[in-house]
Amino acid sequence: MARSAALGIALALSLGAQAARISGGDPAPLPQSEPELRAVVQRAISHVECFADRYDSAVWFTLMEPKLRRYVSDPDQRLEILRNVYCETHRGKDSLPAGLVMAVLDVESRFDPWAVSSAGAVGLMQVMPFWPERLGMRRYQLTRVSANIHMGCAILRYYMHDERRDIRRALQRYNGSVGHRDYADRVIVRWTTYWTGADDLGAPKHARTAAVSRS
């Protein structure tokens, strides 16, 4: 019993030290904890329809499925992840680069639905565990592919919009590491070196033409 208590105290002290700000020692705010995010995430999980273009979705699966095999052995789970990422990143006018979301999944959890961080974040996109209670859901749903990607993309989209498409700032806020470049840099490197090739799918034709002309 004494040993268990000592281990518990050591773990609590360790987590507290990780949460402290490097500059001042005050506890850092939890990632994904802004009050206004609740309505954003609630809308995301309430509207799960996907209206993807059939040709674009076929290209997406063809390009990304072979890359995902090194992480996910089950073919049905691979398709479920890719389908949800494609649908969520092409939702509404504030679209997300699909390759960027794949890179977030890669860095956050290595595509493990059961991953849990030292801060308690859960699942593929490492969504904080207070979300289910706020949304009237059960905690086990955070380990479900669809629910986790819905919530994670809604949170990332909110930060992208709030930071005026500044990807590094949005990623830092998503991860709770504002002021530190390591996490954002790792995601961007994975995005630009591995999860590339299909980010313009689903974009309006004029936007694709503009992107080609700029390159």
VOVEX-808190 format. One record per residue: x, y, z of N, C-alpha, C in turn. Coordinates in steps of 0.05 Angstrom, whole numbers, always signed. Layout:
REM residues N
R;X;Y;Z;X;Y;Z;X;Y;Z
...
This chain:
REM residues 215
R;+17;-24;+0;+0;+0;+0;+17;+25;+0
R;+39;+25;+17;+56;+49;+19;+70;+53;-8
R;+78;+31;-20;+92;+33;-46;+73;+45;-67
R;+48;+35;-67;+28;+46;-87;+23;+75;-83
R;+21;+83;-57;+17;+112;-52;+41;+128;-61
R;+65;+118;-57;+89;+132;-66;+90;+135;-96
R;+83;+113;-110;+82;+115;-139;+62;+135;-149
R;+38;+135;-135;+17;+154;-143;+27;+183;-139
R;+40;+189;-117;+50;+216;-112;+72;+223;-133
R;+89;+204;-139;+110;+210;-159;+98;+216;-186
R;+77;+200;-194;+64;+205;-219;+50;+232;-220
R;+37;+240;-198;+24;+266;-196;+44;+288;-199
R;+66;+286;-185;+87;+306;-187;+98;+308;-215
R;+102;+285;-228;+112;+285;-255;+94;+299;-274
R;+68;+293;-272;+48;+306;-290;+46;+335;-284
R;+48;+343;-259;+47;+371;-252;+71;+386;-263
R;+94;+374;-263;+117;+387;-274;+115;+390;-304
R;+103;+370;-317;+100;+372;-346;+80;+394;-353
R;+61;+399;-336;+40;+419;-342;+49;+447;-335
R;+71;+451;-321;+80;+478;-313;+92;+493;-336
R;+88;+519;-336;+101;+535;-357;+131;+537;-351
R;+146;+536;-373;+175;+537;-370;+183;+564;-359
R;+170;+585;-367;+178;+612;-359;+170;+619;-331
R;+146;+613;-322;+137;+623;-297;+129;+602;-276
R;+126;+577;-284;+119;+557;-265;+89;+554;-260
R;+72;+571;-271;+44;+569;-268;+34;+546;-285
R;+12;+532;-277;+2;+510;-293;-6;+520;-321
R;+2;+505;-341;-5;+513;-368;-35;+505;-373
R;-49;+521;-389;-77;+513;-395;-78;+487;-411
R;-98;+471;-406;-100;+446;-420;-105;+452;-450
R;-94;+436;-468;-101;+439;-496;-130;+434;-501
R;-141;+447;-521;-169;+442;-530;-189;+450;-509
R;-183;+469;-491;-200;+475;-468;-215;+501;-471
R;-213;+515;-494;-228;+540;-496;-258;+535;-495
R;-273;+551;-480;-302;+547;-477;-317;+547;-503
R;-309;+565;-522;-324;+567;-547;-321;+542;-565
R;-302;+525;-559;-299;+501;-575;-322;+481;-572
R;-336;+483;-550;-357;+463;-545;-378;+463;-568
R;-387;+487;-575;-408;+489;-596;-396;+479;-623
R;-371;+485;-628;-358;+477;-653;-358;+446;-655
R;-349;+433;-634;-347;+404;-635;-374;+391;-635
R;-393;+403;-621;-420;+392;-621;-432;+392;-650
R;-428;+414;-665;-437;+415;-692;-424;+394;-709
R;-398;+389;-705;-383;+370;-721;-394;+342;-717
R;-400;+333;-693;-409;+306;-689;-439;+303;-696
R;-453;+325;-700;-481;+323;-707;-486;+322;-737
R;-465;+328;-753;-468;+328;-782;-445;+312;-794
R;-451;+287;-799;-430;+269;-807;-432;+260;-836
R;-450;+273;-851;-453;+265;-879;-428;+273;-895
R;-423;+257;-915;-400;+263;-933;-410;+265;-961
R;-404;+288;-974;-413;+292;-1001;-389;+294;-1020
R;-370;+275;-1016;-345;+276;-1031;-350;+270;-1061
R;-335;+283;-1078;-335;+277;-1106;-324;+248;-1110
R;-337;+232;-1126;-329;+204;-1129;-301;+201;-1141
R;-295;+217;-1161;-268;+214;-1173;-247;+222;-1153
R;-251;+245;-1139;-231;+254;-1120;-227;+234;-1097
R;-249;+223;-1088;-246;+204;-1066;-231;+179;-1075
R;-235;+171;-1100;-221;+148;-1111;-191;+153;-1113
R;-184;+178;-1121;-156;+185;-1122;-144;+185;-1094
R;-159;+196;-1075;-150;+197;-1047;-143;+170;-1036
R;-162;+151;-1039;-157;+124;-1029;-133;+111;-1043
R;-131;+115;-1069;-109;+103;-1084;-82;+113;-1075
R;-80;+139;-1069;-55;+150;-1061;-48;+144;-1032
R;-68;+145;-1014;-62;+144;-986;-63;+116;-974
R;-79;+98;-985;-82;+71;-974;-55;+56;-972
R;-39;+56;-993;-13;+43;-990;+5;+55;-969
R;+4;+81;-965;+21;+94;-945;+12;+86;-916
R;-14;+82;-913;-25;+76;-886;-20;+47;-878
R;-13;+30;-897;-9;+1;-891;+13;-3;-871
R;+33;+14;-871;+56;+10;-852;+48;+15;-823
R;+25;+29;-819;+16;+35;-792;-8;+17;-784
R;-26;+12;-803;-51;-2;-796;-53;-27;-813
R;-52;-50;-800;-53;-75;-814;-80;-83;-824
R;-101;-75;-809;-128;-84;-816;-139;-67;-839
R;-146;-79;-861;-155;-64;-885;-181;-48;-880
R;-200;-59;-864;-224;-45;-859;-219;-20;-842
R;-201;-22;-823;-194;+1;-806;-180;+23;-823
R;-163;+14;-842;-150;+34;-859;-171;+49;-875
R;-190;+35;-887;-210;+49;-903;-228;+67;-885
R;-233;+59;-861;-249;+75;-843;-235;+101;-836
R;-209;+99;-830;-193;+123;-824;-193;+142;-848
R;-187;+131;-871;-184;+148;-895;-211;+160;-903
R;-233;+145;-900;-259;+156;-907;-266;+179;-888
R;-261;+176;-863;-268;+197;-844;-250;+222;-847
R;-224;+217;-852;-206;+240;-856;-215;+255;-881
R;-220;+241;-903;-228;+255;-927;-254;+271;-923
R;-274;+258;-911;-299;+272;-907;-296;+296;-889
R;-282;+293;-867;-280;+315;-848;-263;+338;-859
R;-243;+333;-874;-227;+355;-885;-240;+369;-907
R;-260;+358;-919;-275;+371;-941;-302;+381;-932
R;-306;+384;-906;-331;+393;-895;-332;+424;-895
R;-354;+435;-908;-358;+464;-906;-338;+481;-920
R;-339;+507;-915;-321;+525;-930;-293;+527;-917
R;-290;+520;-892;-264;+521;-879;-251;+493;-880
R;-243;+486;-904;-232;+460;-908;-204;+458;-895
R;-196;+434;-889;-169;+428;-879;-153;+413;-899
R;-127;+417;-901;-111;+400;-918;-112;+371;-908
R;-121;+353;-924;-124;+325;-915;-97;+313;-907
R;-76;+320;-922;-49;+310;-915;-40;+320;-888
R;-47;+344;-881;-40;+355;-855;-53;+339;-833
R;-79;+332;-836;-93;+316;-816;-80;+288;-813
R;-73;+276;-836;-59;+251;-834;-33;+253;-818
R;-19;+275;-822;+6;+280;-807;+1;+283;-778
R;-21;+297;-770;-29;+300;-742;-34;+272;-730
R;-49;+256;-744;-54;+228;-735;-28;+213;-731
R;-10;+216;-750;+15;+202;-749;+31;+210;-724
R;+35;+236;-720;+51;+246;-698;+37;+242;-671
R;+11;+247;-670;-3;+245;-645;-5;+216;-634
R;-12;+197;-652;-18;+170;-641;-6;+147;-658
R;+7;+154;-680;+16;+133;-698;-8;+115;-707
R;-31;+128;-709;-56;+116;-718;-66;+94;-699
R;-61;+97;-674;-70;+78;-654;-95;+89;-640
R;-118;+77;-644;-143;+87;-631;-142;+86;-601
R;-124;+70;-590;-124;+66;-561;-101;+82;-547
R;-88;+99;-562;-66;+115;-551;-76;+134;-530
R;-61;+137;-508;-68;+156;-487;-42;+171;-479
R;-43;+197;-479;-20;+214;-473;-17;+218;-443
R;+6;+229;-435;+11;+235;-406;-9;+255;-396
R;-20;+272;-414;-40;+292;-405;-69;+280;-405
R;-71;+255;-414;-97;+242;-415;-112;+244;-441
R;-100;+255;-462;-112;+257;-488;-114;+229;-499
R;-136;+224;-515;-143;+197;-522;-147;+194;-552
R;-139;+171;-563;-147;+163;-590;-129;+173;-612
R;-139;+169;-636;-124;+176;-660;-114;+204;-661
R;-131;+224;-655;-123;+252;-656;-118;+263;-628
R;-117;+246;-608;-110;+254;-581;-129;+276;-571
R;-154;+270;-571;-174;+289;-561;-175;+288;-531
R;-178;+311;-518;-177;+312;-489;-202;+298;-477
R;-199;+285;-454;-220;+267;-444;-244;+282;-432
R;-243;+309;-430;-267;+323;-420;-288;+327;-441
R;-281;+322;-467;-301;+326;-488;-325;+309;-486
R;-323;+283;-482;-348;+266;-481;-368;+277;-460
R;-359;+284;-436;-378;+293;-416;-391;+320;-424
R;-376;+337;-437;-388;+362;-446;-408;+359;-468
R;-405;+337;-483;-422;+333;-507;-443;+311;-502
R;-446;+302;-477;-466;+281;-472;-459;+254;-484
R;-433;+249;-487;-423;+224;-498;-410;+207;-476
R;-403;+183;-484;-388;+165;-466;-359;+166;-472
R;-342;+163;-452;-313;+165;-457;-303;+144;-476
R;-315;+121;-477;-304;+100;-495;-306;+109;-524
R;-324;+128;-530;-327;+137;-558;-302;+151;-568
R;-285;+161;-550;-260;+173;-559;-242;+153;-572
R;-246;+128;-567;-229;+107;-581;-242;+98;-607
R;-265;+108;-614;-277;+102;-639;-266;+119;-662
R;-260;+108;-684;-247;+123;-706;-263;+147;-715
R;-289;+143;-720;-305;+164;-731;-308;+187;-711
R;-316;+181;-686;-321;+202;-667;-295;+218;-661
R;-273;+204;-659;-248;+218;-652;-239;+236;-675
R;-241;+227;-699;-233;+244;-722;-252;+267;-725
R;-278;+263;-721;-298;+285;-722;-290;+307;-703
R;-285;+299;-678;-278;+319;-658;-251;+332;-663
R;-231;+316;-669;-204;+326;-674;-203;+346;-697
R;-217;+340;-719;-217;+358;-742;-232;+384;-735
R;-254;+382;-720;-269;+406;-712;-251;+424;-695
R;-236;+413;-677;-219;+429;-660;-196;+441;-676
R;-184;+426;-694;-162;+437;-710;-172;+458;-729
R;-196;+454;-741;-208;+474;-759;-213;+500;-744
R;-223;+498;-719;-228;+522;-703;-202;+537;-699
R;-180;+523;-692;-155;+537;-688;-144;+549;-714
R;-147;+535;-736;-138;+545;-762;-153;+571;-769
R;-179;+571;-764;-195;+595;-770;-187;+618;-751
R;-184;+612;-725;-178;+632;-706;-150;+644;-710
R;-132;+628;-721;-104;+637;-726;-100;+646;-755
R;-122;+650;-769;-121;+660;-797;-103;+643;-814
R;-107;+617;-812;-93;+596;-828;-63;+595;-823
R;-54;+605;-800;-27;+602;-792;-24;+574;-781
R;-13;+556;-797;-13;+527;-790;+3;+522;-765
R;+26;+534;-763;+43;+529;-739;+29;+537;-713
R;+17;+561;-713;+3;+570;-689;-21;+552;-683
R;-36;+544;-704;-59;+526;-700;-50;+500;-688
R;-28;+488;-698;-19;+463;-688;-9;+465;-659
R;+4;+487;-653;+14;+491;-625;-10;+493;-606
R;-31;+506;-614;-54;+508;-596;-69;+482;-594
R;-70;+467;-615;-82;+440;-615;-68;+422;-595
R;-41;+424;-595;-25;+407;-578;-20;+418;-550
R;-27;+443;-546;-21;+456;-520;+8;+463;-517
R;+21;+470;-539;+50;+476;-538;+57;+503;-550
R;+40;+523;-545;+44;+549;-556;+71;+560;-547
R;+86;+571;-566;+113;+581;-560;+135;+562;-564
R;+128;+536;-570;+148;+516;-574;+144;+503;-602
R;+165;+501;-618;+163;+494;-646;+164;+464;-651
R;+173;+448;-632;+179;+420;-638;+156;+405;-649
R;+133;+406;-636;+110;+390;-645;+100;+399;-673
R;+97;+426;-676;+87;+436;-702;+107;+429;-724
R;+133;+431;-719;+153;+424;-739;+151;+394;-746
R;+148;+377;-727;+146;+348;-732;+122;+342;-750
R;+99;+355;-744;+75;+350;-760;+80;+360;-789
R;+91;+384;-792;+95;+395;-819;+115;+379;-835
R;+135;+369;-822;+155;+352;-836;+141;+326;-846
R;+125;+314;-829;+111;+289;-838;+92;+295;-861
R;+78;+318;-859;+59;+326;-880;+73;+331;-907
R;+96;+345;-906;+109;+353;-931;+128;+332;-942
R;+134;+311;-927;+153;+291;-937;+139;+264;-941
R;+116;+259;-928;+104;+232;-930;+75;+234;-938
R;+59;+250;-924;+30;+251;-929;+23;+272;-950
R;+35;+270;-973;+32;+290;-994;+17;+277;-1017
R;+8;+295;-1036;-2;+285;-1061;-31;+289;-1066
R;-47;+296;-1046;-76;+297;-1051;-90;+320;-1036
R;-75;+340;-1029;-87;+361;-1013;-106;+380;-1029
R;-103;+380;-1055;-121;+398;-1070;-147;+383;-1079
R;-150;+358;-1072;-175;+344;-1080;-198;+357;-1066
R;-220;+360;-1081;-244;+372;-1069;-244;+402;-1071
R;-222;+414;-1079;-221;+444;-1081;-235;+453;-1106
R;-246;+477;-1106;-258;+487;-1131;-238;+488;-1154
R;-248;+485;-1178;-231;+483;-1201;-213;+507;-1204
R;-224;+531;-1198;-208;+555;-1201;-185;+556;-1181
R;-190;+544;-1157;-169;+544;-1137;-147;+525;-1145
R;-154;+502;-1157;-134;+484;-1166;-116;+497;-1188
R;-129;+511;-1206;-115;+524;-1228;-95;+545;-1217
R;-105;+560;-1196;-87;+580;-1184;-64;+567;-1170
R;-68;+544;-1157;-47;+530;-1143;-26;+520;-1163
R;-35;+510;-1186;-17;+500;-1207;-1;+523;-1218
R;-14;+547;-1223;+0;+569;-1234;+21;+580;-1216
R;+16;+579;-1189;+35;+589;-1169;+60;+571;-1168
R;+56;+545;-1173;+79;+526;-1172;+95;+529;-1197
